[in-house]
């Protein structure tokens, strides 16, 4: 990995930091998403503890257990998680436009939304498809880890899968928003362009990997009330890092594929 790639990486990172400092409102959407995921994590861990304690219940305790309330809360959590997932997808599609406007010193959340409207369905479809692919690969990974008795290194493989998907589909959302191609072509071109610029994209993909590591640590800190302050500090950190990622993502796209962005609809 030569010096030019590191120089380009540092330049993109520096430009992203400066843009966020000049436009701190760009932190707000991802901080909101981080907060929602944080609430969901605490909620899920609370239900998990309740379910785990159920295994040690006496017959009398089992008979008095309010199953309807438990399942109602589980359904509420499922609904909240789905809502947060689609809100995150929505914002992931909006950020390329917001960053592009901010680079032109014309940042406007409302104008960004108007420009994003025609791309909402393609972004949602691509996001759900990407989630499905990750889920299938993760299930295969889990099966293989159990089959070969490698469960103790499962988290390492999970992070490798996260990094692989972040690398291969690094430019997916900017491509959907700015290039008038079908979803299939956007997936294909994202993979090809990531491989073509593999050294730079490898470094850039470390940022979303770091977000995944923070999310994993969040789950650990949510186990004990004494760690609650640390938990919310990590939630905020996740929001800031993810904000940096989405800004870096669009700046990298602008620098590597400026012809596409110039030819796109303003």
Secondary structure, 3 states (H helix, E strand, C coil): CCHHHHHHHHHHHHHHHHHHHHCCCHHHHHHHHHHHHHHHHHHHHHHHHHHHHHCCCCHHHHHHCCHHHHHHHHHHHHHHHHHHHHHHHHHHHHHHHHHHHHHCCCCCHHHHHHHHHHHHHHHHHHHHHHHHHHHHHHHHHHHHHHHCCCHHHHHHHHHHHHHHHHHHCCCHHHHHHHCCCCHHHHHHHHHHHHHHCHHHHHHHHHHHHHHHHHHHHHHHHCCCHHHHHHHHHHHHHHHHHHHHHHHHHHHHHHHHCHHHHHHCCC
